């Protein structure tokens, strides 16, 4: 089992920044298979950023150049630095761990709300 706890969400003005954190624990936790997803009202959950099987990072086109995913192995924590926030970034952001094939999400956090005002 894996437990994922997000923090760092909140209300910010357009153009501002936030850093989300995801503290992880559990016997099958793997920091190399972590990612961030988001779900806006009335929309499907979508990938924001993740680590890939090749050890690189993947980003949604809408956040490339503005968001950065990183990790602290010693703290079992994954971060999402979000700069240049836009109202369309408003969503609940979820931390997730993918399966060993990177083909689906096995574990989800509870989510943290990010609201960007114009």
N, C-alpha and C positions, 0 to 999 in steps of 0.2 A: 504494500500500500504506500501511497504518496500523499502527503498533505501540502497544499499550496496556499499561502496567505498573502494576498496583495495589500499594498498600502500606497499612499501618496496621491490619490485622486483628489479632486476638488474643483473649485470654480476659478477660472482664470480668464482674463481678457484676451481677445484676439491679439496675436503676436507674442504672447507670453510663453512661459516654459513651465513644465512640470516634470518631475522624475518619479516614475512608478517603481516600486520594489516588490519582489516576490520572494518570500522566505519559504524554503522548501525543506521537507523532512520526510523520512520514511525509508524502509529497507530497500526499495527498488527505485529510489530516486536517481536520476542521471541528469546532471546539469548540462550535458552535451545535447540533450534532446528537448530543450525548452523553447518556448515561444510565447508571443503575446498575440491575442486576438481581441476583437472588439465587436460590439453589437449596438447599433443605433436603433432608436425606436422605429418599429415597423420594417426593419431590415434584417437580413440574415447575418449571422455571425461571420466575420471575415478575418483572414490572417492579416496581422500588422507587420510582424517581424519574427524571425526565428533563426536558430542555428541549424545549419544543414548537416547532412551526413558527411560531407566533405570537410566540415570544420569551418565553413564560411558562414556568412549571414545572408538571409533573404529578406527583402522588404516589399511591401505593397507599393505599387507605383505612386499612389497618392501620398505616401509619407517619405519616400526616398529623398534623402538630402536634409530632412528635418528631424527624423527620429533615429535613435541609435540604440540597439540592444547590446547589452554587455553582461558580464557575469563575474562574480567573485567566488571562486571555487572554495576558498577557505570558509566563507560564510554561508555557503549553499544558497546564494541569493542571486537572482537575475534582475536586471534593471531595464527600464525603458526610459531613456531621456527623450523628451518631446520638446522641441523648439519650434518657434514660428507657428504656434497653434492657430487653427482656424475654426470657425463655428462648426464646420462639417466634421471636425474631429470629435465632436460631442458624442459620447457613447459610454457604455459600460465596458471596461477593459478587463480581460481575463488572462491570467497566467495559465499556461498549459504545459503538460509533458506529453510528448509524442511517443508512439511505440517504437520498438527497435528498428523497424523498417521506415520510420518517418512517414508512414502512410495514413495515420489517423491519430487523434488525440486520445490518450488513455485516461488522463486525469486533468480536471479543471479546478481552478481556484474559485472563490465565491464571487469575485469581480469587485471592481472599484469604479465609482462613477467619475467621469471627467466631463465637465461642462465648460464650454468656451463661449463667452459672450461677445457679441459684435460691438 
